Amino acid sequence: MAQYVPEPFRIKMVEPIRLISRAEREAALKEAGYNVFGLRSDDIYIDLLTDSGTSAMSQAQWAAMIEGDEAYAGARSYHRFKAVMDEIFGFKHFVPTHQGRAAENILAAIMLKDGQYIPSNMHFDTTEGIIRAKGGRPTNLVRAEAFQPKERVEFKGNMDLAKLDAFIEEKGPENIPFGMITVTNNAGGGQPVSMENLKAVSKVYRKYNIPFIIDACRFAENAYFIKLREPGYENKTILEIVQEMFSLADGATMSAKKDGIANIGGFLAMNDEDFYNQARNELILREGFPTYGGMAGRDLDAIAVGFKEAMEEPYLEYRLAQTTYLGESLLEIGVPIIEPPGAHAIYIDAGQLLPHIPNTEFPGLALSSAMYIEGGIRAVELGSVAFAYQDPDSGEWVHPALEMVRMAIPRRVYTQSHMDYIVDTLRKIVENADQFKGFSITYQPKLMRHFTAQFKPL
Ligand SMILES: *Cc1c(COP(=O)(O)O)cnc(C)c1O
């Protein structure tokens, strides 16, 4: 039996959920064009679509929201938020945004020109979409083990440093307006990046004078992995580790819907004064005045408290243990996952589980459909639907290395028996794996097609 850590909280407000009948689930999925993004949340029993904005806020966060100051400029909420930002992330400047992609859009609007390259360990889907939409080339340079699901290495999200250096030499630093790294590596299974790797990446970017931007969405989870796994960090606090991580970078993009444990919010942070002045102007055009950006004052307060709660060790211990419990339980019943489990999600290797479905027929979509039909569980395909793209030079379709389905775990929302229910549902799917069929696309937009594409079963 997988190990568990009891929740370090008790529940004082509940939100009812219900499992509609199998016939209703089949009708709902058909109605949604076999895209789980099109389902009504009322028709879902366990919603693992994302951990973004879906976490449960604490009593302290709700209490802080009551004190929100909604002044247009110079609100108390802004100053409380700024104090926490300065302490944790330590950048000279920041602008608050309504979510992570708003920060990415402002970054791209200021820094990125047509045809330029943006290296990272792995870009997440919004980052990749935003870079492509501006004519840029997002490039993933994560270590090779990231594509071997069964390989248990401790920092599977690390950048391949030799590849990074060679890439910059090949493309020329003048064609790389900034470089990134994502912590933890969401698209690669939620795998952490070590401090040693962050230091080395920082050094490479500095060598070529390329600004280093951290995609910081799961900064606290990444810091906890460093504390657990990296020699020399076992006696440091999470705050100290986080401060060291960000001291290595020139800026950061953040979705506070992740490790802000809030329902909305984010920021773009930087040290460079000129970049800040441009970001502020873009912010005013796109989001709002610099002391609230894309948020209400009360949202800033919820996040200021959430950032601190996300760094509490009993919370992080429970968080990682819950996800690990789900992952190890699935391995016990023969479900192939990306190993070892990350903190925010379990990624099923759908290509491995449904080997009879080729990547052109979307094994991940077949699995996510099966999870909804069997158990009312919503999970997201992160395989060829989400990540296959047409090469701008050759026009050919390039498929990702792995066909994955991500089960993201909202923070502090589901209990251990919900995890057991998910395992029981997957057990039924494993037993009938050879019966599931692939899909073809009936509608797709040009970019980020997984959100709105429509399908039909083959
Ligand atoms: C969620 C996420 C983003 C984008 O943030 P949004 O708040 O959804 O716009 C960017 N990068 C990573 C790694 C993410 O997980």
The ligand as an ORCA input file, in Angstrom:
! r2SCAN-3c Opt
* xyz 0 1
  C      -0.363     27.783    -15.719
  C       0.968     28.005    -16.268
  C       1.258     29.132    -17.040
  C       0.211     30.142    -17.458
  O      -0.495     30.704    -16.390
  P      -2.054     31.078    -16.504
  O      -2.357     31.663    -15.169
  O      -2.807     29.825    -16.797
  O      -2.203     32.065    -17.612
  C       2.559     29.288    -17.474
  N       3.512     28.399    -17.178
  C       3.276     27.315    -16.436
  C       4.377     26.369    -16.116
  C       1.991     27.067    -15.968
  O       1.764     25.970    -15.244
*
